[in-house]
Amino acid sequence: MPQSIRDVVASHGISQEDMESLEVALPDTDVLYMTRIQKERFSSAEEYEKACGLFVVTPQLMTKAKKRMIVMHPLPRVFEISPEFDTDPRAAYFRQAEAGMYVRMALLAMVLGRV
């Protein structure tokens, strides 16, 4: 995380902690918000390839997580969430996408003056 962002978060009294792996963070996590690793943000293909696969949600990994936590993702995903995890009740990303669709529908209706 860029230091400027960390500074803003800290200025609001929010504690932060760096974790070396998902395994370390999961036992205390209530909401895990995943995003794809953005290839365009890496300086080289080698750096991108090195980062790929470091943070992947799998059913096996999630045995370390709380039973009532959720995993969110803005979609589309690349490889950061295993499709085998999709049927887990903690996989909230499809519900998240559906809710987002309804919000966009409502906003369009408002913009078009139909509400």
Secondary structure, DSSP 4 states (H G I P E B T S, - for coil): --HHHHHHHHHTT------S-HHHHGGG-SEEE-----GGGSSSHHHHHHHTTSS-B-TTGGGGS-TT-EEE--S--SSSB-GGGTTSTTB-HHHHHHHHHHHHHHHHHHHTT--
